[in-house]
Amino acid sequence: MLRQTEPELMLDPAQVEAYALADFSIPHNRFVELLQQRVSAESFCGLALDLGCGPGDIAARFVKAFQHASLHAVDGSLPMLSFAAHHLPADVLGRIEFIHAKLPRISLPCPDYDLIFSNSLLHHLPEPQALWRVIKDYSRPGTQVAVMDLVRPASQMAASELVEHYSADEPAILKHDFYHSLLAAFTLEEIEEQLKQARLNLNIELVSDRHVFISGLVA
Ligand SMILES: C[S@@+](CC[C@H](N)C(=O)[O-])C[C@H]1O[C@@H](n2cnc3c(N)ncnc32)[C@H](O)[C@@H]1O
């Protein structure tokens, strides 16, 4: 099945609310667990960057798990950042600097980061090098990278089956977005090609029936 892109930024207030209120605890906890398998939460005291942070659920889980870390979190959608600002607890907000910017043209307060992570951003990008370019621009040798995203299923039928299996009881808008996100996602082979083009030597692994995890150290 060919890729079908979806709108890049999530700007519609109804879409933002449905996404922000959905229960992503299983994939988001899994993301933080996978991160902890690569970076010690006890000893990490560096600066991390979350690209495409949305309403900040993973950012919040990250600062709770990594008690000594600081975090910059970027999104191109003001409604998403506003949701984060109004719904995250004050102690979490105090640990995160939210930045409104759209990849790839961003100007961040720090020249490089110790850890760069991103969940569910890649499939939104019409041009995937936007993500890999920003990771290259804001890393240095030794920066740890962790990117999780959906994998494009083989057919529209397979995408519909995943939507029914994982979000049967969710609001229609969320099911619609999930289906179109699956159609917009990349295959493992496409991601491999993107990394080759970006000259990023990262590991690509399938971590569920719908998620790929891309990780490693910048050389
Ligand atoms: C599916 S959400 C993921 C949010 C969050 N990372 C999570 O896992 O819950 C994708 C987010 O990426 C943002 N986004 C899409 N394209 C972007 C770009 N070029 N620059 C910055 N943010 C972008 C959208 O606005 C949206 O908030």
The ligand as an ORCA input file, in Angstrom:
! r2SCAN-3c Opt
* xyz 0 1
  C       0.377     12.328     17.067
  S       0.921     13.743     17.882
  C       2.109     13.060     19.008
  C       2.228     13.862     20.271
  C       3.147     13.267     21.339
  N       4.498     13.113     20.894
  C       2.604     11.953     21.818
  O       3.249     10.932     21.623
  O       1.512     11.945     22.388
  C       1.965     14.551     16.690
  C       2.334     15.970     17.065
  O       3.347     16.449     16.184
  C       3.062     17.791     15.863
  N       3.729     18.115     14.589
  C       3.464     17.625     13.364
  N       4.320     18.122     12.454
  C       5.157     18.954     13.130
  C       6.258     19.771     12.739
  N       6.675     19.847     11.467
  N       6.889     20.496     13.695
  C       6.469     20.446     14.985
  N       5.431     19.700     15.404
  C       4.792     18.947     14.498
  C       1.542     17.852     15.794
  O       1.056     19.174     15.933
  C       1.169     16.939     16.970
  O       1.047     17.664     18.156
*
